[in-house]
Amino acid sequence: MKQVPIIDSQTAAGLVKEGDVLLQGGFGMTGNPVHLMHALAELGTGNLTFVGNNTGEAGLGGGRLLRNGQIRKMIGSFFTSNPDAVKAAQSGQVAYELLPQGTLAEAIRAGGAGIGGFYTPTSAGTPLAEGRETKVIDGVEQVFIKSIRGNVAFIRAWRADTAGNLQYRMTENNFNKAMATAADLVIAEVEEIVPVGAIAPEHVHTPGCYVDYLVQATLTLEDLGSSASVSSSKKVDEVRMNMARRALAELKKGDVVNLGIGIPTLVADLITDEHGIIMHTENGMLGVGPVPADGGGAMDYPVNAGKIPVTALKGSSYFDSADSFAMIRGGHIDVAIMGGLEVDEQANLANWAVPGKPLLGVGGAMDLAKGAKRLIITMTHTNPDGSSKVVPQCSLPLTATGVVDMIITDLAVFAFPDGQLTLIDLMPGVTLDDVRAKTSATFNERI
């Protein structure tokens, strides 16, 4: 059995060369090889192309490289969580390529498998498809995505044996497993290194043949940034809870459900064991439970897509981001409940970008909008200026075309029977005249 060299983080950082393509595992700061990234920041190697779901947080992980001016280009799915990344991209200081989260994961997996690229319906008809080759396959417009490989991958695992076999902890798997296959040189930062044989074969997530070097590094709460503890910033009021209750009423026992951020997260607080609903989070977990009652953080619990620590229900499972989005694109998610900025008469959805606003991240929205069997949008009926969000035609950048099945607002519920926008219910205390006055779209009435 081979022995993988064990080196320190400074030596590992020295293996990255000027101009390299660097893959960095992690989802937020969960499963993030933060010690390797900080060592690279100290070394100052620059002109890097950074590939990761996000560039860490401000001053943490990849965020430290960004502040140092070491990154020439960043490729990822959600830069919004780091204000420095948004500013650098929108000012032109750093080149960037924005990919849907599932597309990013699959592009890395394809790169690791020696596949040149693939077609996906995700992002078809949206700004992210502009300039890319498209093809209609089985009547569905699909976008060609080139695979991604790196010169070096920095990944994070929980345990490694001296042969380089890796075991991930809960939702720390995320992008790490795929990235371990997709670089010429793979360096794994791990919490614990054990003798060969101490990790049972069935518990090995990444075989040692992929791993070139090991670095032992222990996480602290400071390393986890905003993922360290349960957030207390959730906005809750009776109007929003009414929308969450109405969305819950659409779910059936046994449904596999993915909840977006914002109002959809309130649905999770209403679900009990009796509902029999299985919650999915795109960063790699099925069977998501409520937030920890003891207030524990990501050192002790998995995190959801909002980077909030959660509990695991009986029968839960963990997997990597590529497998998670295979579930989504493969039609294995029964219902997705997402927020919205606009929905129009053609069931088109816009929910990821507002021109001129500091937003630079699509996350998993495009994959879920296309892949879920049923899509429910929860949103306020109007913008702060009183303009309608239920519109004749979306003016904001599209998330997906023709995908919305139901809209639940603070005023009303709409569906699309026979492809026609139709009012089917009023929210408590709301009149039909209220809805007519505040809706710019033309709709049928069936109440």
C-alpha positions as CSV (number, residue, x, y, z in Angstrom):
1,M,0.0,0.0,0.0
2,K,1.4,3.4,-1.0
3,Q,2.1,6.0,1.6
4,V,0.9,9.6,0.8
5,P,3.4,12.3,2.0
6,I,2.3,14.3,5.0
7,I,3.4,18.0,4.7
8,D,2.6,21.3,6.3
9,S,0.3,23.9,4.9
10,Q,3.1,26.2,3.9
11,T,4.9,23.5,1.9
12,A,1.6,22.6,0.3
13,A,0.9,26.2,-0.7
14,G,4.3,26.3,-2.4
15,L,3.2,23.6,-4.8
16,V,0.8,26.1,-6.5
17,K,2.4,28.0,-9.3
18,E,1.8,31.4,-10.8
19,G,-1.1,31.3,-13.2
20,D,-2.4,27.9,-12.0
21,V,-6.1,26.9,-12.1
22,L,-6.9,26.2,-8.4
23,L,-9.9,24.1,-7.4
24,Q,-11.1,24.7,-3.9
25,G,-13.6,22.5,-2.1
26,G,-16.2,23.7,0.3
27,F,-19.7,25.2,0.5
28,G,-19.4,28.5,2.2
29,M,-16.9,27.7,4.9
30,T,-18.2,24.2,5.5
31,G,-15.7,21.6,4.2
32,N,-13.4,24.5,3.2
33,P,-9.6,23.9,3.2
34,V,-9.2,27.3,4.9
35,H,-5.7,26.6,6.3
36,L,-4.3,25.7,2.8
37,M,-6.0,28.9,1.4
38,H,-4.5,31.1,4.1
39,A,-1.1,29.6,3.6
40,L,-1.3,30.4,-0.1
41,A,-2.4,33.9,0.8
42,E,0.7,34.4,2.9
43,L,2.9,33.1,0.1
44,G,1.3,35.5,-2.4
45,T,1.3,33.4,-5.5
46,G,-0.9,35.2,-8.1
47,N,-2.6,35.3,-11.4
48,L,-4.7,32.4,-10.3
49,T,-8.0,31.1,-11.8
50,F,-10.0,30.2,-8.8
51,V,-12.8,27.5,-9.1
52,G,-15.2,27.0,-6.2
53,N,-18.8,27.3,-5.3
54,N,-18.0,30.7,-3.7
55,T,-14.8,32.6,-2.9
56,G,-15.1,32.0,0.9
57,E,-16.2,35.0,3.0
58,A,-14.7,38.5,3.3
59,G,-11.1,37.8,4.4
60,L,-11.6,34.1,4.9
61,G,-10.5,31.3,2.6
62,G,-10.5,32.4,-1.0
63,G,-11.7,35.8,0.2
64,R,-8.2,36.4,1.6
65,L,-6.6,35.6,-1.8
66,L,-9.1,38.0,-3.4
67,R,-8.2,40.8,-1.0
68,N,-4.5,40.2,-1.8
69,G,-5.1,40.5,-5.6
70,Q,-3.9,37.0,-6.2
71,I,-7.0,35.9,-8.2
72,R,-7.2,36.8,-11.9
73,K,-10.4,35.0,-12.6
74,M,-13.1,33.3,-10.5
75,I,-15.4,30.5,-11.7
76,G,-18.3,29.7,-9.3
77,S,-22.0,29.7,-8.6
78,F,-22.5,32.1,-5.7
79,F,-20.3,35.1,-5.1
80,T,-22.9,37.2,-3.4
81,S,-22.0,35.9,0.0
82,N,-18.6,37.8,-0.3
83,P,-19.1,41.5,-0.9
84,D,-15.4,41.7,-1.9
85,A,-16.0,39.3,-4.7
86,V,-19.1,41.2,-6.0
87,K,-17.2,44.4,-6.0
88,A,-14.2,42.9,-7.7
89,A,-16.3,41.3,-10.4
90,Q,-18.6,44.3,-11.1
91,S,-15.6,46.7,-11.2
92,G,-13.8,44.6,-13.7
93,Q,-10.9,44.0,-11.3
94,V,-11.4,40.3,-11.5
95,A,-12.8,38.3,-14.5
96,Y,-15.5,35.9,-13.6
97,E,-17.7,33.1,-15.0
98,L,-21.0,32.4,-13.2
99,L,-22.4,28.9,-13.5
100,P,-25.5,27.3,-11.9
101,Q,-24.4,25.2,-8.9
102,G,-25.3,21.9,-10.4
103,T,-23.7,22.7,-13.7
104,L,-20.5,23.7,-11.8
105,A,-20.5,20.4,-9.8
106,E,-21.2,18.3,-13.0
107,A,-18.5,20.2,-15.0
108,I,-15.9,19.3,-12.3
109,R,-17.1,15.7,-12.1
110,A,-16.9,15.5,-15.9
111,G,-13.4,16.9,-15.8
112,G,-12.4,14.2,-13.3
113,A,-13.9,11.5,-15.5
114,G,-12.1,12.5,-18.7
115,I,-15.3,13.8,-20.3
116,G,-14.9,16.8,-22.5
117,G,-18.3,18.3,-21.7
118,F,-22.1,17.8,-21.6
119,Y,-25.5,19.2,-22.5
120,T,-27.9,20.3,-19.8
121,P,-31.3,22.1,-19.9
122,T,-30.3,24.2,-16.9
123,S,-29.8,27.8,-17.8
124,A,-31.4,27.4,-21.3
125,G,-33.1,30.6,-22.3
126,T,-31.3,32.7,-19.6
127,P,-28.4,35.2,-19.7
128,L,-26.0,32.4,-18.5
129,A,-26.6,30.6,-21.8
130,E,-25.5,33.5,-23.9
131,G,-22.5,32.7,-26.1
132,R,-22.7,29.0,-25.4
133,E,-23.6,26.3,-27.9
134,T,-27.2,25.1,-27.6
135,K,-28.9,22.0,-29.1
136,V,-32.5,20.7,-29.0
137,I,-32.4,17.1,-27.6
138,D,-35.6,15.1,-27.4
139,G,-37.5,18.4,-27.8
140,V,-35.7,20.2,-25.0
141,E,-33.3,23.0,-25.5
142,Q,-30.0,22.2,-23.8
143,V,-26.8,24.2,-23.2
144,F,-23.3,22.8,-23.8
145,I,-20.9,23.1,-20.8
146,K,-17.2,22.3,-21.1
147,S,-15.7,20.2,-18.3
148,I,-13.5,21.8,-15.7
149,R,-10.0,20.6,-14.6
150,G,-7.4,22.2,-12.4
151,N,-3.7,22.2,-12.0
152,V,-4.1,21.9,-8.2
153,A,-7.1,21.0,-5.9
154,F,-7.2,22.1,-2.3
155,I,-9.9,19.9,-0.6
156,R,-11.0,19.3,3.0
157,A,-11.8,15.9,4.6
158,W,-12.5,14.8,8.1
159,R,-10.2,11.8,8.3
160,A,-7.5,10.3,6.1
161,D,-5.4,7.2,6.4
162,T,-1.7,7.2,5.5
163,A,-2.6,5.8,2.1
164,G,-4.7,8.9,1.3
165,N,-8.1,7.3,1.6
166,L,-10.5,10.1,2.7
167,Q,-13.7,10.2,4.8
168,Y,-15.9,13.2,4.8
169,R,-18.0,14.4,7.7
170,M,-21.7,15.1,7.1
171,T,-22.3,18.0,4.7
172,E,-18.5,18.7,4.4
173,N,-18.5,16.4,1.4
174,N,-20.1,19.0,-1.0
175,F,-17.6,19.9,-3.8
176,N,-14.6,18.1,-2.3
177,K,-15.3,14.6,-3.7
178,A,-15.5,15.7,-7.3
179,M,-12.6,18.1,-7.0
180,A,-10.4,15.3,-5.7
181,T,-10.7,13.7,-9.1
182,A,-10.3,16.7,-11.3
183,A,-6.8,18.2,-10.7
184,D,-3.3,17.2,-11.6
185,L,-2.2,17.6,-8.0
186,V,-4.6,17.0,-5.1
187,I,-3.8,18.2,-1.6
188,A,-6.2,17.2,1.2
189,E,-6.4,19.1,4.4
190,V,-7.8,16.8,7.1
191,E,-8.7,16.9,10.8
192,E,-7.2,13.5,11.6
193,I,-4.7,11.2,10.0
194,V,-5.0,7.5,11.0
195,P,-3.1,4.3,10.1
196,V,-4.0,2.3,7.0
197,G,-7.0,0.0,7.9
198,A,-8.4,2.4,10.5
199,I,-11.1,3.6,8.0
200,A,-13.3,0.7,6.9
201,P,-13.4,0.2,3.1
202,E,-17.1,0.9,3.0
203,H,-16.5,4.3,4.8
204,V,-13.9,5.5,2.2
205,H,-15.5,8.3,0.2
206,T,-12.4,9.3,-1.9
207,P,-9.9,6.5,-2.6
208,G,-6.3,7.3,-2.0
209,C,-5.3,7.0,-5.7
210,Y,-6.6,10.5,-6.2
211,V,-4.7,12.1,-3.3
212,D,-1.1,13.3,-3.6
213,Y,-0.4,15.0,-0.3
214,L,-2.0,15.3,3.2
215,V,-2.0,18.2,5.5
216,Q,-3.2,17.8,9.1
217,A,-5.1,21.0,10.3
218,T,-7.6,21.4,13.0
219,L,-10.6,23.7,12.5
220,T,-11.7,26.4,14.9
221,L,-15.0,28.3,15.2
222,E,-13.2,31.3,13.6
223,D,-12.4,29.2,10.5
224,L,-16.1,28.6,9.8
225,G,-17.2,32.2,9.5
226,S,-21.0,32.6,9.3
227,S,-21.6,28.9,9.3
228,A,-20.3,28.6,12.9
229,S,-23.7,29.0,14.6
230,V,-27.5,29.1,14.0
231,S,-28.6,32.3,12.5
232,S,-31.2,34.4,14.4
233,S,-31.9,36.7,11.5
234,K,-34.9,34.9,10.0
235,K,-37.7,37.3,9.3
236,V,-41.0,36.0,10.7
237,D,-44.4,37.7,10.7
238,E,-48.0,36.5,10.3
239,V,-48.2,37.5,6.6
240,R,-45.1,35.5,5.8
241,M,-46.2,32.6,7.9
242,N,-49.6,32.5,6.1
243,M,-47.7,32.1,2.8
244,A,-45.6,29.3,4.4
245,R,-48.8,27.5,5.7
246,R,-50.4,27.7,2.2
247,A,-47.2,26.2,0.6
248,L,-47.2,23.4,3.2
249,A,-50.8,22.6,2.3
250,E,-49.5,21.7,-1.2
251,L,-47.2,19.0,0.0
252,K,-48.1,15.4,0.3
253,K,-46.8,12.6,2.6
254,G,-43.7,11.1,1.1
255,D,-42.8,14.1,-1.0
256,V,-39.1,14.9,-1.4
257,V,-39.0,18.7,-1.0
258,N,-36.3,21.3,-1.6
259,L,-36.7,24.7,0.1
260,G,-35.1,27.9,-1.1
261,I,-33.9,30.7,1.1
262,G,-36.3,33.5,2.4
263,I,-40.0,32.7,2.9
264,P,-39.6,29.0,1.9
265,T,-37.4,28.4,4.9
266,L,-40.4,29.1,7.1
267,V,-42.1,26.0,5.7
268,A,-39.5,23.8,7.4
269,D,-40.5,25.3,10.8
270,L,-44.1,24.0,10.2
271,I,-43.2,20.4,9.2
272,T,-43.7,17.7,11.8
273,D,-43.0,14.0,11.7
274,E,-46.7,13.4,11.0
275,H,-46.4,15.2,7.6
276,G,-43.9,12.5,6.4
277,I,-42.1,15.0,4.2
278,I,-38.4,14.4,3.3
279,M,-36.4,17.6,3.1
280,H,-33.5,17.8,0.6
281,T,-30.7,20.4,0.6
282,E,-28.6,20.8,-2.5
283,N,-25.3,20.9,-0.7
284,G,-25.6,17.2,0.0
285,M,-28.3,16.0,2.5
286,L,-31.6,14.1,2.4
287,G,-33.7,14.1,5.6
288,V,-33.0,17.6,6.9
289,G,-34.4,18.2,10.4
290,P,-35.0,21.4,12.4
291,V,-32.2,23.7,13.7
292,P,-30.4,22.3,16.7
293,A,-32.2,23.0,19.9
294,D,-29.0,23.4,21.8
295,G,-27.8,26.2,19.6
296,G,-24.9,24.2,18.3
297,G,-23.1,25.1,15.1
298,A,-21.3,23.6,12.1
299,M,-18.6,22.0,14.3
300,D,-21.3,19.6,15.5
301,Y,-24.1,19.5,12.9
302,P,-24.6,19.5,9.2
303,V,-25.6,22.7,7.4
304,N,-28.3,23.4,4.9
305,A,-28.1,25.4,1.7
306,G,-28.5,28.6,3.6
307,K,-25.3,27.6,5.6
308,I,-27.4,27.2,8.7
309,P,-26.7,24.3,11.1
310,V,-29.5,21.7,11.1
311,T,-30.2,18.3,12.6
312,A,-30.5,14.9,10.8
313,L,-33.7,12.9,11.0
314,K,-33.7,9.1,11.2
315,G,-32.9,7.7,7.8
316,S,-31.0,10.7,6.6
317,S,-28.2,10.5,4.2
318,Y,-25.2,12.6,3.0
319,F,-23.7,12.8,-0.4
320,D,-21.7,15.2,-2.5
321,S,-22.9,18.2,-4.6
322,A,-22.6,16.4,-7.9
323,D,-24.9,13.5,-6.7
324,S,-27.2,16.0,-5.1
325,F,-27.8,17.8,-8.4
326,A,-28.1,14.5,-10.2
327,M,-31.1,14.0,-8.0
328,I,-32.4,17.4,-9.0
329,R,-31.8,17.2,-12.7
330,G,-32.9,13.5,-12.8
331,G,-36.4,14.4,-11.6
332,H,-36.1,12.9,-8.1
333,I,-37.2,16.0,-6.3
334,D,-41.0,16.2,-6.1
335,V,-41.4,19.8,-5.1
336,A,-39.2,22.9,-5.0
337,I,-40.4,25.9,-3.1
338,M,-38.4,29.0,-4.0
339,G,-38.6,32.8,-3.7
340,G,-39.2,35.0,-6.7
341,L,-38.6,38.5,-8.0
342,E,-41.0,38.2,-10.9
343,V,-43.3,35.5,-12.5
344,D,-45.1,36.2,-15.7
345,E,-48.1,34.9,-17.7
346,Q,-45.9,32.3,-19.5
347,A,-44.8,30.7,-16.2
348,N,-41.3,32.2,-16.6
349,L,-39.4,32.8,-13.4
350,A,-36.9,35.6,-12.5
351,N,-35.4,35.2,-9.0
352,W,-31.6,35.6,-9.1
353,A,-30.5,39.0,-10.4
354,V,-31.5,42.7,-10.4
355,P,-29.6,44.9,-12.8
356,G,-27.5,47.4,-10.9
357,K,-27.8,45.6,-7.6
358,P,-24.9,44.0,-5.8
359,L,-26.0,40.4,-6.6
360,L,-23.7,37.9,-8.2
361,G,-24.9,34.4,-7.6
362,V,-27.4,32.0,-9.0
363,G,-26.7,29.0,-6.7
364,G,-28.9,26.0,-7.3
365,A,-32.0,28.0,-8.5
366,M,-31.7,27.3,-12.2
367,D,-31.2,23.5,-11.6
368,L,-34.1,23.3,-9.3
369,A,-36.4,25.3,-11.5
370,K,-35.8,23.0,-14.4
371,G,-35.4,19.7,-12.5
372,A,-38.1,19.6,-9.8
373,K,-41.3,17.9,-10.7
374,R,-43.3,20.8,-9.3
375,L,-42.2,24.4,-8.7
376,I,-44.0,26.7,-6.1
377,I,-42.9,30.3,-5.9
378,T,-43.5,32.2,-2.7
379,M,-43.0,36.0,-2.8
380,T,-44.6,39.3,-1.8
381,H,-47.2,40.4,-4.4
382,T,-45.6,43.8,-5.0
383,N,-42.2,45.5,-4.8
384,P,-41.6,48.3,-2.2
385,D,-42.7,50.9,-4.8
386,G,-46.0,49.1,-5.2
387,S,-45.3,47.6,-8.7
388,S,-46.5,44.1,-9.3
389,K,-44.3,41.1,-9.3
390,V,-46.9,39.0,-11.2
391,V,-46.3,40.5,-14.6
392,P,-47.2,40.1,-18.3
393,Q,-43.6,39.4,-19.2
394,C,-40.5,39.2,-16.9
395,S,-38.2,42.2,-17.3
396,L,-35.5,40.8,-14.9
397,P,-32.9,38.2,-16.0
398,L,-34.6,34.8,-16.3
399,T,-34.0,31.9,-14.0
400,A,-35.9,29.4,-16.2
401,T,-38.7,29.5,-18.8
402,G,-42.1,27.9,-18.5
403,V,-41.4,26.2,-15.2
404,V,-43.7,27.7,-12.5
405,D,-46.7,25.6,-11.3
406,M,-48.0,27.8,-8.5
407,I,-47.4,31.3,-7.2
408,I,-48.2,32.1,-3.5
409,T,-48.1,35.7,-2.5
410,D,-49.3,37.7,0.5
411,L,-52.5,38.4,-1.4
412,A,-53.3,35.4,-3.6
413,V,-52.6,32.0,-5.0
414,F,-52.2,31.5,-8.8
415,A,-51.8,28.3,-10.8
416,F,-51.4,27.6,-14.5
417,P,-54.2,25.1,-15.5
418,D,-54.0,24.6,-19.3
419,G,-51.0,26.9,-19.4
420,Q,-53.1,30.0,-18.3
421,L,-52.3,32.2,-15.3
422,T,-55.3,31.6,-13.1
423,L,-56.3,33.0,-9.7
424,I,-57.4,30.1,-7.5
425,D,-57.4,31.4,-4.0
426,L,-57.2,34.6,-1.9
427,M,-55.1,35.0,1.3
428,P,-56.9,35.9,4.6
429,G,-58.4,39.3,4.6
430,V,-57.8,40.0,0.9
431,T,-60.5,40.9,-1.6
432,L,-60.6,40.2,-5.3
433,D,-60.5,43.9,-6.0
434,D,-57.2,44.1,-4.0
435,V,-55.6,41.4,-6.3
436,R,-56.9,43.0,-9.5
437,A,-55.6,46.4,-8.5
438,K,-52.1,45.1,-7.6
439,T,-51.5,42.6,-10.4
440,S,-50.2,43.9,-13.8
441,A,-50.5,40.4,-15.5
442,T,-53.7,39.3,-17.1
443,F,-55.2,36.3,-15.3
444,N,-58.3,34.1,-15.3
445,E,-60.3,33.7,-12.1
446,R,-61.3,30.4,-10.6
447,I,-62.3,31.1,-7.0
